[in-house]
Amino acid sequence: MAADERDRNVIDADGVDLVRTGKLLLDQVTLAVRPGEHWALLGPNGAGKTTLLALLGARAHPTRGTVRVLGHRLGRVDVRELRARIGHVDPRHDLRSALPAREVVLTGATGSIEIPPRWEPTPGQDARAGELLALLGAADRAQDPWTTLSQGERGRVLIARALMADPDLLLLDEPATGLDVAAREGLLAAVDRLRAARPHMATVMVTHHLEELPATTTHALLLRAGRTVACGPADEVLTSKFVSECFDHPIEIERRAGRWSARAAAAGGQGA
Ligand SMILES: Nc1ncnc2c1ncn2[C@@H]1O[C@H](COP(=O)(O)OP(=O)(O)OP(=O)(O)O)[C@@H](O)[C@H]1O
């Protein structure tokens, strides 16, 4: 990122509505993300999290309102160019062949699912793929075929793939879903390392579970039925009051050593 771009918001979404087949999926969502911020996007099933992430990744357009990503307004920019500057880790990555993990990472340089015919990585790209696998703690899986990787290993490989293009914005859709506790902790530690290694990169992570948030999370947006329940610094948003409202259930939130946990509130009331 050029020095003069560093203070510019990475994302500026203003009054965004998104309508699909007559249904209002996002309702007046406003969000500003600055370089180096790490956002959690939380909400119950069907709240609109993946839909909002698709907008931020320039894969969808707002019906009303404006979305600027990396300084470019959606609808007025070549989305292919913009997407190349955004890392999008999608758990529905549609790779069916037994591509070795290192080559899966290299497809981040081509923006494709498979390695394109006759394409060869430069020595620099090849070295970078190895470095990124090491950063994500998956160096020992470099030659393993995609088809044999565990869900946690695939998650790390996909994050490394998203970083090949050296993005200013990294979008993570439920990266810890389905992982056992050790794999989840390993993945979150890798995300923390990554954030420390790239201090200007902004991230937005979708999750259902507060336990899946890395300690480096700085901000949060709570969505319910397409509407914002709360938005801002993590400690102001991830409170018992707002999370209970968001999930329509009494929940107590605790933060210890940087990490969050949630449990059903005891009968008799909710804390702050
Ligand atoms: N093309 C579409 N047409 C109509 N409704 C849609 C369309 N795409 C998504 N939806 C609906 O929009 C709502 C939000 O979906 P979205 O996938 O963004 O939610 P989510 O918060 O990511 O949910 P989950 O936690 O279950 O993954 C859901 O009710 C979904 O059924």
PDBQT file of the ligand as one rigid body, heavy atoms in Angstrom, charges set to zero:
ROOT
HETATM    1  N1  LIG A 301     -30.233 -14.739  -3.769  1.00  0.00    +0.000 N 
HETATM    2  C1  LIG A 301     -31.006 -14.705  -2.684  1.00  0.00    +0.000 A 
HETATM    3  N2  LIG A 301     -32.336 -14.476  -2.787  1.00  0.00    +0.000 NA
HETATM    4  C2  LIG A 301     -33.125 -14.431  -1.681  1.00  0.00    +0.000 A 
HETATM    5  N3  LIG A 301     -32.663 -14.597  -0.432  1.00  0.00    +0.000 NA
HETATM    6  C3  LIG A 301     -31.363 -14.820  -0.280  1.00  0.00    +0.000 A 
HETATM    7  C4  LIG A 301     -30.449 -14.874  -1.373  1.00  0.00    +0.000 A 
HETATM    8  N4  LIG A 301     -29.208 -15.099  -0.897  1.00  0.00    +0.000 NA
HETATM    9  C5  LIG A 301     -29.339 -15.177   0.457  1.00  0.00    +0.000 A 
HETATM   10  N5  LIG A 301     -30.627 -15.019   0.814  1.00  0.00    +0.000 N 
HETATM   11  C6  LIG A 301     -31.174 -14.980   2.193  1.00  0.00    +0.000 C 
HETATM   12  O1  LIG A 301     -30.538 -13.890   2.843  1.00  0.00    +0.000 OA
HETATM   13  C7  LIG A 301     -30.434 -14.112   4.217  1.00  0.00    +0.000 C 
HETATM   14  C8  LIG A 301     -29.007 -13.815   4.669  1.00  0.00    +0.000 C 
HETATM   15  O2  LIG A 301     -28.154 -14.816   4.142  1.00  0.00    +0.000 OA
HETATM   16  P1  LIG A 301     -26.609 -14.864   4.530  1.00  0.00    +0.000 P 
HETATM   17  O3  LIG A 301     -26.042 -16.103   3.901  1.00  0.00    +0.000 OA
HETATM   18  O4  LIG A 301     -25.974 -13.567   4.211  1.00  0.00    +0.000 OA
HETATM   19  O5  LIG A 301     -26.708 -15.030   6.112  1.00  0.00    +0.000 OA
HETATM   20  P2  LIG A 301     -25.591 -15.387   7.158  1.00  0.00    +0.000 P 
HETATM   21  O6  LIG A 301     -25.689 -14.399   8.257  1.00  0.00    +0.000 OA
HETATM   22  O7  LIG A 301     -24.264 -15.524   6.482  1.00  0.00    +0.000 OA
HETATM   23  O8  LIG A 301     -26.149 -16.792   7.634  1.00  0.00    +0.000 OA
HETATM   24  P3  LIG A 301     -25.432 -18.137   8.183  1.00  0.00    +0.000 P 
HETATM   25  O9  LIG A 301     -24.955 -17.784   9.559  1.00  0.00    +0.000 OA
HETATM   26  O10 LIG A 301     -26.558 -19.126   8.226  1.00  0.00    +0.000 OA
HETATM   27  O11 LIG A 301     -24.333 -18.501   7.238  1.00  0.00    +0.000 OA
HETATM   28  C9  LIG A 301     -30.890 -15.550   4.444  1.00  0.00    +0.000 C 
HETATM   29  O12 LIG A 301     -32.202 -15.519   4.934  1.00  0.00    +0.000 OA
HETATM   30  C10 LIG A 301     -30.837 -16.157   3.053  1.00  0.00    +0.000 C 
HETATM   31  O13 LIG A 301     -31.789 -17.172   2.913  1.00  0.00    +0.000 OA
ENDROOT
TORSDOF 0
